[in-house]
């Protein structure tokens, strides 16, 4: 028994060394496994579509590489020696692993399998973004999908550290050194979200000056959008009164539906509310006569090449995003900003 374990160890060791040195190839292992299963050179040749001399030569070269005989010849049949049984287990593991890797790479090339790691800011990640991902990867795939909900600064950090395939965030001009991600930007018109009984709700359009001194729901002070609004109100000579502040727009909808405030919201909030109807029809969205623009960015790491899967999903997301925004009349426009190389 001790000798068998020693022989097994020697076989495994030789095999691994020969694989590393390139003196044993996968054709030899494939031939060896088929001969072990059929016990016949002719049957192996027929199954693999090769000549019998080619099969015999492959076995001889394998035996020469290992420095031992693997079969005893009994007429036309090959009877494996005990060491061949040890080799078969190792060869099967190697060949099965190779087959798995080959299938995986084929799937990656065709974007039919693989992993997808994406992130979106809280508003879109509540409905629009995961719905798109779900519809896009389909039900018959073997994707490993990770969707994270993060703030826009966190998504920019994830993209900078090459930690995601792509992310969807508010666009903000970088300060200081150039970012390590590429930005594909879609800008679009905002809407005024009002209670349906609000005096402005029946208007075809509203103006910033119409909202002066009215309680406004907006994003928290660290977000650049309130600063943009404050400038727009100042240009119109209208007082800007931020009544309620939230991390993203959707939490403002219940306040608007109860008449506590109105809000200037991005177009994806309009898309989401029309789908989910959080306000039970109490909130309407009116466009501005002088457009207030909002900018989104799809971020891809500069130093992490996208898989075929990630590239396909990201490109489809940009097309879907443009269509969603265009369908509600928000007049989307596409731009790009490139980080450091």
C-alpha positions, 0 to 999 in steps of 0.5 A: 500500500505504501508503494502504491501511494509512492508510485501515485505521488511520482506519477502526479509529480512527473505529470505536473512537471511535464505539463509545465515544461510543455513536454506533455500536451493535451492531445496526448492526454485526450488520446490516453483517456479515450484509450483507457475508456475503450481499450482499443487503438482502432476505437480511439482513432475512430472516435477522435477522427485520427489514424491508428498510427497517430494514436499509437504514436501519441501513446508512445510519446506520452510513455516516453515523456513519463518514463514508464509503460502505461499499457500491456499489449494483449493482442489488439487490446491494451490493458492499462497497468496500475500507474495508468489508473493513477494517471487517468484520474489526474488527466481527467481532472485536467481535461475537464478543467480545460473544457470548463475554461474553454466554455467559459471563454466562449461564453465571455466572447459571446457575452452569454456568461460571466459576471457584471458588477454595476452601481447606480445612485439611489434614485435610479437604483430604486426601480429604473436601473435594476429593471433595465439590468433584469430585462437586459441579462435575460432569464437563460444566462449564467451571469453573476450580477452585483448591483450596488446602490451608492451616492454619486461620489461613492460611484465615482470613487468605485470607478476611479479604483477600477472596482466596477464594470460601470456606474451611473451617477450625477455628473460633476466636473472633476476638481484637481487631478483628472479622474481615472474613469471615462464619463458618457454624459446625458443632459436633459430638462428638469420638471417642476413637481407639483401637487395636482391642486397647486395653482401652477399645476394646470400650466403648460409650462412654469418659470423659475420666477413662478416659484419664488418664495414658495417652499421648495424641496431639493437635494441636500447641500453637499449636492451641486444641484441646489447650488445650480438652482440658487444661481438660477433663482438669483438670475431671475431675482426670485428668492430661493427657499429650500424647505425640505432637503433629501439625498435624492428626489424620490423621498420628496414625492410624499411631501409634494403629494401632501402639499408641503412643497414643490420641487425641481426634479430630474427626468428619471424621477418623472419616469420612476413616479409614473411607473410606481405611482408613489403619490397615487396620482397626487403629483404632476410634472410640468416643464419649464419654459426656460429649461433647467438642465440636469446631467447624468453620467455613465462611468467606466474605469479607464484601466479595467477593460470591459468584458463583452457582457459589460460592454453590451449592457453598458451600451444598451443602458445608454440607449435605453436611458436616452429613450426613456428621457426622450419619451417624456419630452426632456430633450436629452443630449449626449456628451463625453468627458475623458479622465486621465490616461 
